[in-house]
C-alpha cells in the first residue's frame, strides 16, 4: 500500500512538472520566437508580444532568454516576493511540484533601471526554470552559455556573465542600490573574487554600472543558492548604457533605502 501511494504521489508530481512547463511553452510559442541567426540579429529586432503577455498577467515586466538552455520565460514583478514563489504566470498554484514564476525582486524598479537587478527562479528537477544556472558550476557549461537576454517593453538588454557564486541562503547578496560608484565596484569585485568559475575576460569592476543577478536554489542538503552575475554588454533602453558608457545606476537616494544588512537571497 505504501509503495502504491508513493507511485501515485510521484505520478502526480510528474504530471505537475509536465503541466507547468507545458503552460510556459505555450506562452513562449505565442509571444516570442528566437531567430535562428541570433548573433546576426540586431538587439532592437528581438520582439515580444507585450500586449498578449500583459493580457495574461499584468504583472509582466520582461522576458528572460538564455540561448541553449531551458531559460525562456516571462518575468513578473510585484511588491511581494512571496507571491510568485508558488504562483505560475497564469495565476495557478499546482499541488506537488511548485513551478512558481520567474520574478524580479520587489526591491527593484520594474524597468530594470537599478544598479543591480535581481531575478529569482526555482531550480526544478526536470531541468526547467532556473535549473540551468546551477549547472553552470561546470566550467564548460558556464562558458558555453555566457550570453543572456532580457527583453522589456522599454527596450532590450544583452548580458554577459562574469561570475557564479555559491552561497548560503542568508548571504547578504541582494543589494540593489549603491551610494557611490566605488561601493558598486567593490560589490562587483567581491562577486568576481568569489566566483566558482574562473572568468578571464570580464571588464574591470569599475567599468560596470549595470548588473543583473539570477538566483536559484542549489537543491542540496545545505540549502544554498547559486547566483549568476552578468554585466550589460549592449542596451537599446534609453538612459541605460552598456560597459564603457554611463548611466544613473548609482542613486544615493535609492541607496539610502537599502538596509545596511541588505536582504537575504530568497528561494
N, C-alpha and C positions, 0 to 999 in steps of 0.2 A: 504493500500500500504506500509506504514511504517512497519507494522507487517510482511508483506511478505518479504520485503527487509531484515529485521532483521533475519528472519528464514533462508534466503539464506546465509547471512553472517555467521550465526552460523554453518550452514551446511558445508560451505567452510572451516571454522576454524577446525571443527571436522574432516573433510577429511584430512586436512593438518596434524593434530595430528596423525591420523592413518597412513598416508603415511610416515611421518617422522619416527615414531617408527618402522614401518614395514621394512623400509630400514635398520635401525640399527639391528633389529632382524635377518634379512637375513645375514648381515655381521657376526654377532655373531655365527650363526649356521655354517658358513663356516670356521671360523678361531679359535674358542675357545670353548671347551667343558669342563665345570667344572666337575670334578669327583664326583661321588655320595658320596664317602667317602673322603671328602675334608680334614678333620682333620687327616686322616690316610695316606694321600698322601704327599710325600716329596715335599718341596717347589720347588726344582730343577726339579721335574717331571711335573710341570704345564707348558704346552706348548701352544704357539700361532703360527699360520701360518703367520710368518712375511713377507714372500715373497708375499703372497696373499694380505695382508694389504698394503704393500708398493706399490704394483701394482695398487691398487685402489687410494691410496693417499700417495705420497712420503713424506708428512709432518708427517707421523706417527712416534711417539717415544715410545708409550707404550699402555698398556691396563689396565683399572681400573675395579675391580670387588669387590663388597661388597655383600657377601652372604646373601640371604634372602631379598634382595631389587631389584629394577629395575636397579641398577647401574651395568652395564655390557657393557662397551663401549671402543672404541679405544680412545687414547689421541693423539692430534696433537700439533705441536709446530712451530711457525714462529717468525719473528721479529716484527710482527704487531698484537697486541691483538684484534684489531677491526675486523679483517677478519673473524674469526670463531665465532663471536657473531651471525652472520647471515648466515654463510655458513656451510652446513652439511658435513659429512665425504665424501660424493660422489661429493662434489663441487656444490651442488644445493642450491638455495635460494627459499624458499617457501613463498607464499603470506599468510598473516593471522597469523598463529601460526609459529613463527620462532624457529626452532629446534636448529640451530647452531650446534656446536660440543663441546665436552669436550676438553679443551686445557690447556697446561702448559704455565705459564706466559712467555712472551717474555724475561723477566729479568732473567729467569732461564737458566741454561745449559740444553741442550736437553737430557742429560744422567741421570738427576735427582741426580747429584753429589753435589748440593748446600746444605748448612746447612738447608735452608727452601725452600721446593719445593711447589709452589702454583698452584693448579689446579682449573680451573673455569668451571662451567656448569650452564645452565639455570635451573630455577625452573618452570617446566611446570605443568599446572593444571590437566593434566591426570596422574600425578604421575611419569612421566618419567624424564630422565636426572638426575639432582641432587635434585629433589623434596624430596627424602627420607631424605636428610640431614636436611631439615627444620623440618621434622617430629621427628628428634632426640631431639627436645626440650622437648618431653615427655621422662621422665627418663626411663620408661620401654622399649621404642623403642631404646633409646641410648644404654642401657645395653644389649639389645638383638642383637645388631649389632656392637660390638666393633672391630671386625676384618675386615680388608680390604686388598686387594692385588693389587699391581702394578707390572705388568709383562713387561719386556723390552727385546730388543734384546741382551742386555749385561748380563741379569740375572733378578732375581725376588726379590721383596720386600714383606714381610708380615708385616702389620702395625697393631697397636692397638691404639684406640682413647684415648685421655686423656683430651680433653676439647672441648666444643662447645660454641662459643661466638656469641652474637647477637649484632651487632654494626651498626652505621650509615654508609652510603655509603662512606663517606670521612674519615673514621677511618684509620690511617696510619698503617695498619697491614702488608702490603705486602713487608716486608723486606726479602731479600733472602740471604744476606751475613752479617757476623759479624766480627768485628775486633779482638775480644778476646773471649775466652771461657766464661768469666764472662758476657759479653754482651749478648751472646746467651742464657745463663742460665737465665738472668734477663728477656729476651724476653719470654722465655718459661714459667717462673713462673708467669708472668703477665697474660698469657692466661689461666693458671690453676686457678688463683685467680678470673678471670672474667667469668669463665665458668657458664653457666646457668644450668648445670647438675653437681652435686657433684660426684667426682671420688675419691675413697679412695685407689685405688691400683696403682696409677701412680708412676713411678720411680721418684727419685729426679731430678729436672731440670738440675742439674749439670752433671747427668749421661747420658743425652740425647744429642747426637752430630748430629743427622739427623732427621729432622722434615718434615712432609707433611701437607699441609693445603688445604682443599677442600672448595671452596667458592661458594655460590649461593645467589640469592635474597630471601627476605622473603615474597614477594608478598603482602605486607601490605601497607597501605597509607603512612606510614612513609618512605617507600623505603629503608629499611635497608638491612643488609646482615647477613646470618648465615655462620660461618666459623668453620669447623670441623678440629681440630688439632690432628694429630696422630704421634706417635713415631715409630721408626723402631724396630720391635721385632725380625725379622730374615731377613737375606740377603744372596743371592747367588752371589752378584756382587762383583768382586774383588776390594779391597781397600775401600769398604764401610761396616762399622761394625755396628752391632745392639747395643742395650743398653748394657753397660758394656765393649764395645770394644772401639777402637779408629779409627779415620779416619781423612781425611783432610778437613772436612767440614768448619772449621774456617779458612778463607783465607783473610789475611789483604789486599792483592791487590784487591781481589774482593770486599771487604768491602769498599774500597776507591771509588768504582764506584757507591755505593748506596747513593742516595741523603739523606741529613740529615733529611729531612722531610718524607723520604720514599715515597711510592707510595700509591695511593688510591686503596681500594679494588674495582675492576671493577665488572660489572654485569656478 
